[in-house]
């Protein structure tokens, strides 16, 4: 359960159940691993066609491969059966990977996916790019449920947490260097799986670094432990320069508990992190900037930053608000 848009999708499903909306969920990754994965598109189409006569809309939530292969076929199915077709691409890199399509694929994309009845986009940057292209778009940001217990006005204790995939593009090397430089005066903990698709030699190097800096790596958290673990810390650190970054879900989770954030001036992150208000924005790939940001927080400024983070969540990223707007927009198509 790591990945901002993926978890947000789960909350959207929960919202539909709570509101007793009628829907059928079709899993696009029924076979997640191995050669049998090739059967996923056929299974999706079979289930879609099997439920077509009790549907008013096909709502595709997917990543790049779904946009490339599933979206055109579902577009034609929707047209044939006179259904509305709505798409929500995961992540903030929708424009980037679709611009890399070949000529034929781009031709298909322009005449199917971009002709959808409603296109939900995660970031303001994407909304701006598509606003003059005669496409009906609406922003659907990453969201999270409102936690039952927030961090509250607790003293600043120099406790910092990273939560997510452990790899180079998330800035882990810089975080390890910063932790070593800062020493025992600060608590810095890293949670998350070492990225599976990295070479074993890369994983081994991370393990060796964690062995050198005892106690910094805390392993992988189960979903139900995420919020209660984040709540024990003061500030979230996400020094990412990952190419597919949109609105990282872990930032939204931190905000929901009242934790300000240190993250990078990268991709769409400046849209959700207000510098020196809800956190700090730093230069990507800079250990020095990361150290300065960690040292910025103190007992004098912390409570204000914490309150701003929590307020930003309530106004923008609460699941009830985001999911409610999403379903209302789909219903408005009829």
TAGI-V167025 format. One record per run of one state. SS is the DSSP state (~ for helix, > for strand, _ for the rest). FROM is the first residue (numbers start at 0). TO is the last residue. Records with the same first field share a line. If there is no record, write none. Layout:
SS->FROM-TO / FROM-TO
This chain:
_->0-2 / 18-33 / 50-50 / 54-55 / 62-62 / 80-82 / 89-92 / 99-101 / 111-111 / 115-116 / 121-122 / 130-135 / 139-142 / 144-157 / 163-164 / 166-166 / 170-170 / 185-185 / 191-192 / 194-198 / 212-215 / 217-221 / 230-233 / 238-247 / 257-258 / 264-267 / 271-273 / 275-277 / 282-285 / 296-300 / 316-316 / 332-333
~->3-17 / 34-49 / 51-53 / 63-79 / 93-98 / 102-110 / 112-114 / 123-129 / 167-169 / 171-184 / 199-211 / 222-229 / 248-256 / 268-270 / 286-295 / 301-315 / 318-331
>->56-61 / 83-88 / 117-120 / 136-138 / 143-143 / 158-162 / 165-165 / 186-190 / 193-193 / 216-216 / 234-237 / 259-263 / 274-274 / 278-281 / 317-317
